[in-house]
């Protein structure tokens, strides 16, 4: 006679199925998160030197600006919707010259200054 082998207990099959589902969902969520970070963290602006940014401001071709103080970076959007960014150095007077030009220029969309936040007595 042929002996029949019994199947593994039903409880074991449920645990294996749940584990596989958990692994597949975890991998899928990780891939979506990593893909999203790469797509959302794009910098579509073109890097240029500070003199070009100042010339654009003086000629009235800038519609909006954003200063990121911690990075010493300015990002501008021109009237034709092109994006540029530049960095100023600690040496010299580029930062104050930039502030003066921004105050003189009457940007249609204005400008924003981003200042780093302090974390109480601890500041990284």
Secondary structure as UniProt FT lines:
FT   HELIX           10..40
FT   STRAND          46..47
FT   HELIX           50..58
FT   TURN            59..60
FT   STRAND          62..68
FT   HELIX           69..71
FT   STRAND          73..78
FT   TURN            79..80
FT   STRAND          83..87
FT   HELIX           94..104
FT   TURN            108..109
FT   STRAND          111..114
FT   TURN            120..121
//
